[in-house]
Amino acid sequence: MPQLDTSTWFITITTMLPTLYLIMQLKLLNTSYYKPPSQKNSNKQTPNNHWQLKWTKIYLLYSRPQQ
């Protein structure tokens, strides 16, 4: 029964590692990350909604003072 020839394993593994590293670097180079949000313009006017101007207060039954 022939023995397993392991003489080329070192060369194969040492060339595989840099190759995998380069492939991963190229994949990461091509990925597009999110763009940071642009700054909002503070002079921009918001629409005038009636519920933004109205101030209401809701009273709960348990928040009233005891009599």
Predicted model as a PDB file, atoms N, CA, C, CB and O in Angstrom, pLDDT in the B-factor column:
MODEL        1                                                                  
ATOM      1  N   MET A   1       0.857  -1.176   0.000  1.00 66.00           N  
ATOM      2  CA  MET A   1       0.000   0.000   0.000  1.00 66.00           C  
ATOM      3  C   MET A   1       0.900   1.235   0.000  1.00 66.00           C  
ATOM      4  CB  MET A   1      -0.973   0.001   1.234  1.00 66.00           C  
ATOM      5  O   MET A   1       1.789   1.348   0.844  1.00 66.00           O  
ATOM      6  N   PRO A   2       0.677   2.171  -0.947  1.00 79.00           N  
ATOM      7  CA  PRO A   2       1.569   3.339  -1.039  1.00 79.00           C  
ATOM      8  C   PRO A   2       1.303   4.336   0.086  1.00 79.00           C  
ATOM      9  CB  PRO A   2       1.401   4.033  -2.399  1.00 79.00           C  
ATOM     10  O   PRO A   2       0.187   4.440   0.595  1.00 79.00           O  
ATOM     11  N   GLN A   3       2.324   5.046   0.450  1.00 86.00           N  
ATOM     12  CA  GLN A   3       2.195   6.075   1.481  1.00 86.00           C  
ATOM     13  C   GLN A   3       1.723   7.387   0.856  1.00 86.00           C  
ATOM     14  CB  GLN A   3       3.539   6.281   2.220  1.00 86.00           C  
ATOM     15  O   GLN A   3       1.898   7.639  -0.336  1.00 86.00           O  
ATOM     16  N   LEU A   4       1.117   8.208   1.712  1.00 88.00           N  
ATOM     17  CA  LEU A   4       0.621   9.493   1.253  1.00 88.00           C  
ATOM     18  C   LEU A   4       1.792  10.463   1.120  1.00 88.00           C  
ATOM     19  CB  LEU A   4      -0.454  10.051   2.221  1.00 88.00           C  
ATOM     20  O   LEU A   4       2.564  10.649   2.060  1.00 88.00           O  
ATOM     21  N   ASP A   5       1.913  11.069  -0.038  1.00 87.00           N  
ATOM     22  CA  ASP A   5       3.011  12.006  -0.295  1.00 87.00           C  
ATOM     23  C   ASP A   5       2.610  13.386   0.233  1.00 87.00           C  
ATOM     24  CB  ASP A   5       3.358  12.070  -1.827  1.00 87.00           C  
ATOM     25  O   ASP A   5       1.700  14.018  -0.302  1.00 87.00           O  
ATOM     26  N   THR A   6       3.284  13.841   1.269  1.00 88.00           N  
ATOM     27  CA  THR A   6       2.959  15.135   1.880  1.00 88.00           C  
ATOM     28  C   THR A   6       4.017  16.187   1.593  1.00 88.00           C  
ATOM     29  CB  THR A   6       2.792  14.979   3.380  1.00 88.00           C  
ATOM     30  O   THR A   6       4.067  17.215   2.269  1.00 88.00           O  
ATOM     31  N   SER A   7       4.845  15.949   0.619  1.00 90.00           N  
ATOM     32  CA  SER A   7       5.933  16.889   0.351  1.00 90.00           C  
ATOM     33  C   SER A   7       5.425  18.211  -0.223  1.00 90.00           C  
ATOM     34  CB  SER A   7       6.933  16.264  -0.609  1.00 90.00           C  
ATOM     35  O   SER A   7       6.078  19.237  -0.034  1.00 90.00           O  
ATOM     36  N   THR A   8       4.308  18.225  -0.901  1.00 91.00           N  
ATOM     37  CA  THR A   8       3.811  19.463  -1.519  1.00 91.00           C  
ATOM     38  C   THR A   8       2.816  20.211  -0.634  1.00 91.00           C  
ATOM     39  CB  THR A   8       3.160  19.148  -2.850  1.00 91.00           C  
ATOM     40  O   THR A   8       2.355  21.291  -1.004  1.00 91.00           O  
ATOM     41  N   TRP A   9       2.480  19.654   0.524  1.00 93.00           N  
ATOM     42  CA  TRP A   9       1.489  20.293   1.365  1.00 93.00           C  
ATOM     43  C   TRP A   9       1.959  21.656   1.866  1.00 93.00           C  
ATOM     44  CB  TRP A   9       1.153  19.398   2.533  1.00 93.00           C  
ATOM     45  O   TRP A   9       1.163  22.593   1.918  1.00 93.00           O  
ATOM     46  N   PHE A  10       3.195  21.784   2.225  1.00 94.00           N  
ATOM     47  CA  PHE A  10       3.691  23.056   2.744  1.00 94.00           C  
ATOM     48  C   PHE A  10       3.580  24.151   1.684  1.00 94.00           C  
ATOM     49  CB  PHE A  10       5.149  22.914   3.214  1.00 94.00           C  
ATOM     50  O   PHE A  10       3.146  25.263   1.987  1.00 94.00           O  
ATOM     51  N   ILE A  11       3.956  23.854   0.484  1.00 95.00           N  
ATOM     52  CA  ILE A  11       3.883  24.848  -0.599  1.00 95.00           C  
ATOM     53  C   ILE A  11       2.421  25.203  -0.893  1.00 95.00           C  
ATOM     54  CB  ILE A  11       4.577  24.311  -1.887  1.00 95.00           C  
ATOM     55  O   ILE A  11       2.088  26.365  -1.123  1.00 95.00           O  
ATOM     56  N   THR A  12       1.576  24.206  -0.881  1.00 95.00           N  
ATOM     57  CA  THR A  12       0.159  24.450  -1.166  1.00 95.00           C  
ATOM     58  C   THR A  12      -0.475  25.345  -0.102  1.00 95.00           C  
ATOM     59  CB  THR A  12      -0.603  23.120  -1.255  1.00 95.00           C  
ATOM     60  O   THR A  12      -1.209  26.278  -0.427  1.00 95.00           O  
ATOM     61  N   ILE A  13      -0.193  25.061   1.147  1.00 95.00           N  
ATOM     62  CA  ILE A  13      -0.783  25.855   2.237  1.00 95.00           C  
ATOM     63  C   ILE A  13      -0.208  27.259   2.253  1.00 95.00           C  
ATOM     64  CB  ILE A  13      -0.545  25.177   3.596  1.00 95.00           C  
ATOM     65  O   ILE A  13      -0.950  28.220   2.456  1.00 95.00           O  
ATOM     66  N   THR A  14       1.084  27.403   2.046  1.00 96.00           N  
ATOM     67  CA  THR A  14       1.683  28.744   2.094  1.00 96.00           C  
ATOM     68  C   THR A  14       1.266  29.603   0.910  1.00 96.00           C  
ATOM     69  CB  THR A  14       3.197  28.640   2.137  1.00 96.00           C  
ATOM     70  O   THR A  14       1.250  30.828   1.031  1.00 96.00           O  
ATOM     71  N   THR A  15       0.936  29.021  -0.208  1.00 97.00           N  
ATOM     72  CA  THR A  15       0.431  29.839  -1.325  1.00 97.00           C  
ATOM     73  C   THR A  15      -1.068  30.087  -1.190  1.00 97.00           C  
ATOM     74  CB  THR A  15       0.729  29.154  -2.673  1.00 97.00           C  
ATOM     75  O   THR A  15      -1.583  31.081  -1.701  1.00 97.00           O  
ATOM     76  N   MET A  16      -1.759  29.195  -0.510  1.00 97.00           N  
ATOM     77  CA  MET A  16      -3.194  29.364  -0.341  1.00 97.00           C  
ATOM     78  C   MET A  16      -3.507  30.536   0.590  1.00 97.00           C  
ATOM     79  CB  MET A  16      -3.817  28.078   0.201  1.00 97.00           C  
ATOM     80  O   MET A  16      -4.459  31.274   0.332  1.00 97.00           O  
ATOM     81  N   LEU A  17      -2.753  30.728   1.643  1.00 97.00           N  
ATOM     82  CA  LEU A  17      -3.046  31.784   2.609  1.00 97.00           C  
ATOM     83  C   LEU A  17      -2.947  33.190   2.009  1.00 97.00           C  
ATOM     84  CB  LEU A  17      -2.106  31.670   3.782  1.00 97.00           C  
ATOM     85  O   LEU A  17      -3.873  33.981   2.186  1.00 97.00           O  
ATOM     86  N   PRO A  18      -1.870  33.527   1.315  1.00 97.00           N  
ATOM     87  CA  PRO A  18      -1.863  34.872   0.690  1.00 97.00           C  
ATOM     88  C   PRO A  18      -2.931  35.036  -0.389  1.00 97.00           C  
ATOM     89  CB  PRO A  18      -0.495  35.153   0.081  1.00 97.00           C  
ATOM     90  O   PRO A  18      -3.468  36.127  -0.582  1.00 97.00           O  
ATOM     91  N   THR A  19      -3.230  33.951  -1.083  1.00 97.00           N  
ATOM     92  CA  THR A  19      -4.259  34.035  -2.113  1.00 97.00           C  
ATOM     93  C   THR A  19      -5.621  34.320  -1.498  1.00 97.00           C  
ATOM     94  CB  THR A  19      -4.309  32.743  -2.927  1.00 97.00           C  
ATOM     95  O   THR A  19      -6.369  35.156  -2.005  1.00 97.00           O  
ATOM     96  N   LEU A  20      -5.942  33.646  -0.430  1.00 97.00           N  
ATOM     97  CA  LEU A  20      -7.207  33.913   0.253  1.00 97.00           C  
ATOM     98  C   LEU A  20      -7.253  35.326   0.835  1.00 97.00           C  
ATOM     99  CB  LEU A  20      -7.430  32.891   1.360  1.00 97.00           C  
ATOM    100  O   LEU A  20      -8.296  35.979   0.825  1.00 97.00           O  
ATOM    101  N   TYR A  21      -6.139  35.772   1.326  1.00 97.00           N  
ATOM    102  CA  TYR A  21      -6.070  37.139   1.853  1.00 97.00           C  
ATOM    103  C   TYR A  21      -6.340  38.159   0.736  1.00 97.00           C  
ATOM    104  CB  TYR A  21      -4.683  37.402   2.500  1.00 97.00           C  
ATOM    105  O   TYR A  21      -7.096  39.111   0.928  1.00 97.00           O  
ATOM    106  N   LEU A  22      -5.728  37.954  -0.406  1.00 96.00           N  
ATOM    107  CA  LEU A  22      -5.931  38.878  -1.521  1.00 96.00           C  
ATOM    108  C   LEU A  22      -7.370  38.836  -2.035  1.00 96.00           C  
ATOM    109  CB  LEU A  22      -4.965  38.551  -2.656  1.00 96.00           C  
ATOM    110  O   LEU A  22      -7.938  39.871  -2.380  1.00 96.00           O  
ATOM    111  N   ILE A  23      -7.944  37.666  -2.083  1.00 96.00           N  
ATOM    112  CA  ILE A  23      -9.326  37.566  -2.530  1.00 96.00           C  
ATOM    113  C   ILE A  23     -10.257  38.299  -1.574  1.00 96.00           C  
ATOM    114  CB  ILE A  23      -9.744  36.099  -2.656  1.00 96.00           C  
ATOM    115  O   ILE A  23     -11.179  38.994  -2.002  1.00 96.00           O  
ATOM    116  N   MET A  24     -10.013  38.142  -0.288  1.00 95.00           N  
ATOM    117  CA  MET A  24     -10.863  38.841   0.677  1.00 95.00           C  
ATOM    118  C   MET A  24     -10.680  40.356   0.602  1.00 95.00           C  
ATOM    119  CB  MET A  24     -10.562  38.353   2.092  1.00 95.00           C  
ATOM    120  O   MET A  24     -11.640  41.113   0.750  1.00 95.00           O  
ATOM    121  N   GLN A  25      -9.459  40.785   0.375  1.00 95.00           N  
ATOM    122  CA  GLN A  25      -9.220  42.222   0.235  1.00 95.00           C  
ATOM    123  C   GLN A  25      -9.922  42.780  -0.996  1.00 95.00           C  
ATOM    124  CB  GLN A  25      -7.719  42.509   0.155  1.00 95.00           C  
ATOM    125  O   GLN A  25     -10.470  43.881  -0.948  1.00 95.00           O  
ATOM    126  N   LEU A  26      -9.913  42.054  -2.071  1.00 93.00           N  
ATOM    127  CA  LEU A  26     -10.595  42.513  -3.283  1.00 93.00           C  
ATOM    128  C   LEU A  26     -12.110  42.532  -3.093  1.00 93.00           C  
ATOM    129  CB  LEU A  26     -10.228  41.617  -4.472  1.00 93.00           C  
ATOM    130  O   LEU A  26     -12.788  43.421  -3.608  1.00 93.00           O  
ATOM    131  N   LYS A  27     -12.629  41.579  -2.373  1.00 92.00           N  
ATOM    132  CA  LYS A  27     -14.071  41.583  -2.101  1.00 92.00           C  
ATOM    133  C   LYS A  27     -14.455  42.762  -1.208  1.00 92.00           C  
ATOM    134  CB  LYS A  27     -14.497  40.259  -1.439  1.00 92.00           C  
ATOM    135  O   LYS A  27     -15.479  43.409  -1.431  1.00 92.00           O  
ATOM    136  N   LEU A  28     -13.637  43.033  -0.208  1.00 90.00           N  
ATOM    137  CA  LEU A  28     -13.934  44.166   0.666  1.00 90.00           C  
ATOM    138  C   LEU A  28     -13.770  45.499  -0.052  1.00 90.00           C  
ATOM    139  CB  LEU A  28     -13.038  44.131   1.890  1.00 90.00           C  
ATOM    140  O   LEU A  28     -14.449  46.473   0.270  1.00 90.00           O  
ATOM    141  N   LEU A  29     -12.883  45.535  -1.005  1.00 89.00           N  
ATOM    142  CA  LEU A  29     -12.678  46.761  -1.770  1.00 89.00           C  
ATOM    143  C   LEU A  29     -13.902  47.091  -2.620  1.00 89.00           C  
ATOM    144  CB  LEU A  29     -11.438  46.633  -2.659  1.00 89.00           C  
ATOM    145  O   LEU A  29     -14.209  48.263  -2.840  1.00 89.00           O  
ATOM    146  N   ASN A  30     -14.591  46.081  -3.090  1.00 86.00           N  
ATOM    147  CA  ASN A  30     -15.740  46.291  -3.968  1.00 86.00           C  
ATOM    148  C   ASN A  30     -17.047  46.497  -3.217  1.00 86.00           C  
ATOM    149  CB  ASN A  30     -15.884  45.127  -4.894  1.00 86.00           C  
ATOM    150  O   ASN A  30     -18.058  46.839  -3.829  1.00 86.00           O  
ATOM    151  N   THR A  31     -17.045  46.299  -1.920  1.00 85.00           N  
ATOM    152  CA  THR A  31     -18.291  46.496  -1.183  1.00 85.00           C  
ATOM    153  C   THR A  31     -18.543  47.985  -0.988  1.00 85.00           C  
ATOM    154  CB  THR A  31     -18.246  45.771   0.182  1.00 85.00           C  
ATOM    155  O   THR A  31     -17.614  48.771  -0.805  1.00 85.00           O  
ATOM    156  N   SER A  32     -19.790  48.345  -1.029  1.00 80.00           N  
ATOM    157  CA  SER A  32     -20.148  49.750  -0.821  1.00 80.00           C  
ATOM    158  C   SER A  32     -20.785  49.898   0.551  1.00 80.00           C  
ATOM    159  CB  SER A  32     -21.112  50.259  -1.936  1.00 80.00           C  
ATOM    160  O   SER A  32     -21.795  49.258   0.844  1.00 80.00           O  
ATOM    161  N   TYR A  33     -20.211  50.721   1.371  1.00 76.00           N  
ATOM    162  CA  TYR A  33     -20.723  50.975   2.697  1.00 76.00           C  
ATOM    163  C   TYR A  33     -21.718  52.125   2.627  1.00 76.00           C  
ATOM    164  CB  TYR A  33     -19.577  51.288   3.682  1.00 76.00           C  
ATOM    165  O   TYR A  33     -21.777  52.851   1.635  1.00 76.00           O  
ATOM    166  N   TYR A  34     -22.491  52.279   3.683  1.00 76.00           N  
ATOM    167  CA  TYR A  34     -23.485  53.333   3.679  1.00 76.00           C  
ATOM    168  C   TYR A  34     -22.799  54.697   3.684  1.00 76.00           C  
ATOM    169  CB  TYR A  34     -24.428  53.192   4.885  1.00 76.00           C  
ATOM    170  O   TYR A  34     -21.705  54.864   4.224  1.00 76.00           O  
ATOM    171  N   LYS A  35     -23.454  55.634   3.087  1.00 76.00           N  
ATOM    172  CA  LYS A  35     -22.936  56.998   3.074  1.00 76.00           C  
ATOM    173  C   LYS A  35     -23.401  57.710   4.343  1.00 76.00           C  
ATOM    174  CB  LYS A  35     -23.404  57.767   1.796  1.00 76.00           C  
ATOM    175  O   LYS A  35     -24.530  57.502   4.787  1.00 76.00           O  
ATOM    176  N   PRO A  36     -22.560  58.533   4.919  1.00 75.00           N  
ATOM    177  CA  PRO A  36     -23.001  59.267   6.107  1.00 75.00           C  
ATOM    178  C   PRO A  36     -24.129  60.234   5.734  1.00 75.00           C  
ATOM    179  CB  PRO A  36     -21.813  60.038   6.748  1.00 75.00           C  
ATOM    180  O   PRO A  36     -24.123  60.794   4.638  1.00 75.00           O  
ATOM    181  N   PRO A  37     -25.066  60.426   6.610  1.00 76.00           N  
ATOM    182  CA  PRO A  37     -26.197  61.307   6.283  1.00 76.00           C  
ATOM    183  C   PRO A  37     -25.736  62.747   6.106  1.00 76.00           C  
ATOM    184  CB  PRO A  37     -27.270  61.234   7.379  1.00 76.00           C  
ATOM    185  O   PRO A  37     -24.845  63.229   6.805  1.00 76.00           O  
ATOM    186  N   SER A  38     -26.353  63.399   5.177  1.00 76.00           N  
ATOM    187  CA  SER A  38     -26.003  64.801   4.941  1.00 76.00           C  
ATOM    188  C   SER A  38     -26.573  65.658   6.054  1.00 76.00           C  
ATOM    189  CB  SER A  38     -26.524  65.282   3.565  1.00 76.00           C  
ATOM    190  O   SER A  38     -27.551  65.288   6.705  1.00 76.00           O  
ATOM    191  N   GLN A  39     -25.964  66.780   6.260  1.00 69.00           N  
ATOM    192  CA  GLN A  39     -26.424  67.667   7.317  1.00 69.00           C  
ATOM    193  C   GLN A  39     -27.755  68.287   6.913  1.00 69.00           C  
ATOM    194  CB  GLN A  39     -25.375  68.763   7.614  1.00 69.00           C  
ATOM    195  O   GLN A  39     -27.971  68.653   5.758  1.00 69.00           O  
ATOM    196  N   LYS A  40     -28.636  68.391   7.899  1.00 66.00           N  
ATOM    197  CA  LYS A  40     -29.947  68.951   7.624  1.00 66.00           C  
ATOM    198  C   LYS A  40     -29.874  70.471   7.595  1.00 66.00           C  
ATOM    199  CB  LYS A  40     -30.964  68.480   8.669  1.00 66.00           C  
ATOM    200  O   LYS A  40     -29.128  71.099   8.346  1.00 66.00           O  
ATOM    201  N   ASN A  41     -30.648  71.018   6.731  1.00 62.00           N  
ATOM    202  CA  ASN A  41     -30.721  72.457   6.624  1.00 62.00           C  
ATOM    203  C   ASN A  41     -31.644  72.973   7.727  1.00 62.00           C  
ATOM    204  CB  ASN A  41     -31.220  72.892   5.214  1.00 62.00           C  
ATOM    205  O   ASN A  41     -32.822  72.618   7.774  1.00 62.00           O  
ATOM    206  N   SER A  42     -31.105  73.812   8.614  1.00 59.00           N  
ATOM    207  CA  SER A  42     -31.902  74.316   9.737  1.00 59.00           C  
ATOM    208  C   SER A  42     -32.906  75.374   9.302  1.00 59.00           C  
ATOM    209  CB  SER A  42     -30.991  74.890  10.807  1.00 59.00           C  
ATOM    210  O   SER A  42     -33.850  75.656  10.041  1.00 59.00           O  
ATOM    211  N   ASN A  43     -32.733  75.964   8.132  1.00 61.00           N  
ATOM    212  CA  ASN A  43     -33.650  76.993   7.656  1.00 61.00           C  
ATOM    213  C   ASN A  43     -34.888  76.403   6.999  1.00 61.00           C  
ATOM    214  CB  ASN A  43     -32.944  77.905   6.684  1.00 61.00           C  
ATOM    215  O   ASN A  43     -35.817  77.132   6.651  1.00 61.00           O  
ATOM    216  N   LYS A  44     -34.905  75.119   6.832  1.00 60.00           N  
ATOM    217  CA  LYS A  44     -36.035  74.475   6.189  1.00 60.00           C  
ATOM    218  C   LYS A  44     -37.257  74.547   7.102  1.00 60.00           C  
ATOM    219  CB  LYS A  44     -35.700  73.010   5.837  1.00 60.00           C  
ATOM    220  O   LYS A  44     -37.173  74.225   8.287  1.00 60.00           O  
ATOM    221  N   GLN A  45     -38.381  74.967   6.551  1.00 64.00           N  
ATOM    222  CA  GLN A  45     -39.584  75.122   7.352  1.00 64.00           C  
ATOM    223  C   GLN A  45     -40.345  73.804   7.384  1.00 64.00           C  
ATOM    224  CB  GLN A  45     -40.473  76.254   6.797  1.00 64.00           C  
ATOM    225  O   GLN A  45     -40.447  73.095   6.384  1.00 64.00           O  
ATOM    226  N   THR A  46     -40.875  73.500   8.560  1.00 61.00           N  
ATOM    227  CA  THR A  46     -41.675  72.292   8.701  1.00 61.00           C  
ATOM    228  C   THR A  46     -43.120  72.624   8.379  1.00 61.00           C  
ATOM    229  CB  THR A  46     -41.548  71.695  10.128  1.00 61.00           C  
ATOM    230  O   THR A  46     -43.549  73.762   8.571  1.00 61.00           O  
ATOM    231  N   PRO A  47     -43.873  71.658   7.896  1.00 60.00           N  
ATOM    232  CA  PRO A  47     -45.295  71.948   7.616  1.00 60.00           C  
ATOM    233  C   PRO A  47     -46.053  72.261   8.899  1.00 60.00           C  
ATOM    234  CB  PRO A  47     -45.961  70.756   6.894  1.00 60.00           C  
ATOM    235  O   PRO A  47     -45.776  71.710   9.964  1.00 60.00           O  
ATOM    236  N   ASN A  48     -47.001  73.150   8.761  1.00 61.00           N  
ATOM    237  CA  ASN A  48     -47.756  73.613   9.919  1.00 61.00           C  
ATOM    238  C   ASN A  48     -48.945  72.674  10.145  1.00 61.00           C  
ATOM    239  CB  ASN A  48     -48.236  75.085   9.721  1.00 61.00           C  
ATOM    240  O   ASN A  48     -49.943  72.744   9.427  1.00 61.00           O  
ATOM    241  N   ASN A  49     -48.832  71.813  11.128  1.00 60.00           N  
ATOM    242  CA  ASN A  49     -49.911  70.886  11.450  1.00 60.00           C  
ATOM    243  C   ASN A  49     -50.620  71.352  12.708  1.00 60.00           C  
ATOM    244  CB  ASN A  49     -49.373  69.450  11.629  1.00 60.00           C  
ATOM    245  O   ASN A  49     -49.988  71.860  13.634  1.00 60.00           O  
ATOM    246  N   HIS A  50     -51.934  71.177  12.738  1.00 58.00           N  
ATOM    247  CA  HIS A  50     -52.686  71.674  13.891  1.00 58.00           C  
ATOM    248  C   HIS A  50     -52.348  70.909  15.163  1.00 58.00           C  
ATOM    249  CB  HIS A  50     -54.177  71.585  13.620  1.00 58.00           C  
ATOM    250  O   HIS A  50     -52.461  71.466  16.255  1.00 58.00           O  
ATOM    251  N   TRP A  51     -51.939  69.656  15.054  1.00 58.00           N  
ATOM    252  CA  TRP A  51     -51.638  68.913  16.276  1.00 58.00           C  
ATOM    253  C   TRP A  51     -50.282  69.295  16.856  1.00 58.00           C  
ATOM    254  CB  TRP A  51     -51.677  67.420  16.003  1.00 58.00           C  
ATOM    255  O   TRP A  51     -50.002  68.978  18.012  1.00 58.00           O  
ATOM    256  N   GLN A  52     -49.443  69.962  16.089  1.00 55.00           N  
ATOM    257  CA  GLN A  52     -48.177  70.424  16.634  1.00 55.00           C  
ATOM    258  C   GLN A  52     -48.370  71.688  17.477  1.00 55.00           C  
ATOM    259  CB  GLN A  52     -47.180  70.687  15.502  1.00 55.00           C  
ATOM    260  O   GLN A  52     -47.595  71.944  18.399  1.00 55.00           O  
ATOM    261  N   LEU A  53     -49.377  72.457  17.168  1.00 53.00           N  
ATOM    262  CA  LEU A  53     -49.606  73.698  17.896  1.00 53.00           C  
ATOM    263  C   LEU A  53     -50.459  73.498  19.134  1.00 53.00           C  
ATOM    264  CB  LEU A  53     -50.256  74.706  16.995  1.00 53.00           C  
ATOM    265  O   LEU A  53     -50.388  74.290  20.074  1.00 53.00           O  
ATOM    266  N   LYS A  54     -51.248  72.466  19.142  1.00 55.00           N  
ATOM    267  CA  LYS A  54     -52.170  72.266  20.254  1.00 55.00           C  
ATOM    268  C   LYS A  54     -51.442  71.562  21.401  1.00 55.00           C  
ATOM    269  CB  LYS A  54     -53.408  71.446  19.801  1.00 55.00           C  
ATOM    270  O   LYS A  54     -50.689  70.611  21.191  1.00 55.00           O  
ATOM    271  N   TRP A  55     -51.686  72.052  22.615  1.00 59.00           N  
ATOM    272  CA  TRP A  55     -51.115  71.417  23.795  1.00 59.00           C  
ATOM    273  C   TRP A  55     -52.251  70.850  24.604  1.00 59.00           C  
ATOM    274  CB  TRP A  55     -50.266  72.413  24.638  1.00 59.00           C  
ATOM    275  O   TRP A  55     -53.150  71.579  25.022  1.00 59.00           O  
ATOM    276  N   THR A  56     -52.216  69.572  24.825  1.00 60.00           N  
ATOM    277  CA  THR A  56     -53.272  68.942  25.604  1.00 60.00           C  
ATOM    278  C   THR A  56     -52.654  68.193  26.762  1.00 60.00           C  
ATOM    279  CB  THR A  56     -54.121  67.997  24.734  1.00 60.00           C  
ATOM    280  O   THR A  56     -51.501  67.764  26.709  1.00 60.00           O  
ATOM    281  N   LYS A  57     -53.438  68.047  27.800  1.00 62.00           N  
ATOM    282  CA  LYS A  57     -52.989  67.301  28.962  1.00 62.00           C  
ATOM    283  C   LYS A  57     -54.066  66.284  29.303  1.00 62.00           C  
ATOM    284  CB  LYS A  57     -52.692  68.245  30.171  1.00 62.00           C  
ATOM    285  O   LYS A  57     -55.246  66.616  29.413  1.00 62.00           O  
ATOM    286  N   ILE A  58     -53.644  65.058  29.465  1.00 63.00           N  
ATOM    287  CA  ILE A  58     -54.581  63.989  29.774  1.00 63.00           C  
ATOM    288  C   ILE A  58     -54.481  63.701  31.259  1.00 63.00           C  
ATOM    289  CB  ILE A  58     -54.294  62.710  28.927  1.00 63.00           C  
ATOM    290  O   ILE A  58     -53.398  63.436  31.782  1.00 63.00           O  
ATOM    291  N   TYR A  59     -55.613  63.754  31.929  1.00 58.00           N  
ATOM    292  CA  TYR A  59     -55.655  63.480  33.350  1.00 58.00           C  
ATOM    293  C   TYR A  59     -56.099  62.047  33.567  1.00 58.00           C  
ATOM    294  CB  TYR A  59     -56.592  64.461  34.075  1.00 58.00           C  
ATOM    295  O   TYR A  59     -57.107  61.608  33.013  1.00 58.00           O  
ATOM    296  N   LEU A  60     -55.364  61.342  34.353  1.00 59.00           N  
ATOM    297  CA  LEU A  60     -55.764  59.994  34.711  1.00 59.00           C  
ATOM    298  C   LEU A  60     -56.594  60.038  35.975  1.00 59.00           C  
ATOM    299  CB  LEU A  60     -54.541  59.084  34.894  1.00 59.00           C  
ATOM    300  O   LEU A  60     -56.492  60.978  36.763  1.00 59.00           O  
ATOM    301  N   LEU A  61     -57.405  59.034  36.165  1.00 60.00           N  
ATOM    302  CA  LEU A  61     -58.237  59.003  37.367  1.00 60.00           C  
ATOM    303  C   LEU A  61     -57.393  58.950  38.631  1.00 60.00           C  
ATOM    304  CB  LEU A  61     -59.180  57.812  37.325  1.00 60.00           C  
ATOM    305  O   LEU A  61     -57.738  59.567  39.639  1.00 60.00           O  
ATOM    306  N   TYR A  62     -56.310  58.227  38.581  1.00 62.00           N  
ATOM    307  CA  TYR A  62     -55.492  58.053  39.788  1.00 62.00           C  
ATOM    308  C   TYR A  62     -54.552  59.225  40.052  1.00 62.00           C  
ATOM    309  CB  TYR A  62     -54.683  56.784  39.677  1.00 62.00           C  
ATOM    310  O   TYR A  62     -53.958  59.312  41.126  1.00 62.00           O  
ATOM    311  N   SER A  63     -54.414  60.128  39.081  1.00 56.00           N  
ATOM    312  CA  SER A  63     -53.517  61.242  39.301  1.00 56.00           C  
ATOM    313  C   SER A  63     -54.217  62.433  39.960  1.00 56.00           C  
ATOM    314  CB  SER A  63     -52.905  61.666  37.993  1.00 56.00           C  
ATOM    315  O   SER A  63     -53.558  63.391  40.365  1.00 56.00           O  
ATOM    316  N   ARG A  64     -55.539  62.378  40.068  1.00 57.00           N  
ATOM    317  CA  ARG A  64     -56.264  63.470  40.726  1.00 57.00           C  
ATOM    318  C   ARG A  64     -56.049  63.390  42.236  1.00 57.00           C  
ATOM    319  CB  ARG A  64     -57.784  63.414  40.386  1.00 57.00           C  
ATOM    320  O   ARG A  64     -55.871  62.299  42.778  1.00 57.00           O  
ATOM    321  N   PRO A  65     -56.063  64.527  42.913  1.00 61.00           N  
ATOM    322  CA  PRO A  65     -55.899  64.484  44.363  1.00 61.00           C  
ATOM    323  C   PRO A  65     -57.082  63.796  45.044  1.00 61.00           C  
ATOM    324  CB  PRO A  65     -55.731  65.898  44.914  1.00 61.00           C  
ATOM    325  O   PRO A  65     -58.223  63.884  44.591  1.00 61.00           O  
ATOM    326  N   GLN A  66     -56.784  63.134  46.104  1.00 61.00           N  
ATOM    327  CA  GLN A  66     -57.846  62.424  46.828  1.00 61.00           C  
ATOM    328  C   GLN A  66     -58.698  63.416  47.602  1.00 61.00           C  
ATOM    329  CB  GLN A  66     -57.249  61.366  47.787  1.00 61.00           C  
ATOM    330  O   GLN A  66     -58.192  64.423  48.095  1.00 61.00           O  
ATOM    331  N   GLN A  67     -59.990  63.135  47.709  1.00 59.00           N  
ATOM    332  CA  GLN A  67     -60.913  64.039  48.392  1.00 59.00           C  
ATOM    333  C   GLN A  67     -61.229  63.549  49.776  1.00 59.00           C  
ATOM    334  CB  GLN A  67     -62.190  64.200  47.601  1.00 59.00           C  
ATOM    335  O   GLN A  67     -61.993  64.190  50.498  1.00 59.00           O  
TER     336      GLN A  67                                                      
ENDMDL                                                                          
END                                                                             
